[in-house]
Amino acid sequence: MMLQTASVHIDLLKLLVRLSKDCRCISNQHYLDMESRLGEAGKMLGGWLNSLKQKNAV
């Protein structure tokens, strides 16, 4: 399913952003901004996935 693939990609991006911060390739401010945006996108995807699961269960 495309939403599950997107969720996996967001998790991968979170990891890469964290690694970028740890190796000092990006500033802490950029890290915080990207982490916040990726977290919000993850929450939205999670909501959509839960909605689809509920629809499929009915």
ChimeraX attribute file (.defattr): number of C-alpha atoms within 10 A of each C-alpha:
attribute: neighborCount
match mode: 1-to-1
recipient: residues
	/A:1	6
	/A:2	7
	/A:3	13
	/A:4	13
	/A:5	10
	/A:6	14
	/A:7	18
	/A:8	13
	/A:9	13
	/A:10	17
	/A:11	15
	/A:12	12
	/A:13	15
	/A:14	20
	/A:15	13
	/A:16	12
	/A:17	19
	/A:18	18
	/A:19	14
	/A:20	15
	/A:21	17
	/A:22	13
	/A:23	9
	/A:24	11
	/A:25	11
	/A:26	14
	/A:27	13
	/A:28	14
	/A:29	10
	/A:30	12
	/A:31	20
	/A:32	14
	/A:33	12
	/A:34	16
	/A:35	17
	/A:36	13
	/A:37	13
	/A:38	17
	/A:39	15
	/A:40	12
	/A:41	15
	/A:42	19
	/A:43	13
	/A:44	13
	/A:45	17
	/A:46	15
	/A:47	12
	/A:48	14
	/A:49	16
	/A:50	12
	/A:51	12
	/A:52	12
	/A:53	11
	/A:54	10
	/A:55	9
	/A:56	8
	/A:57	7
	/A:58	5
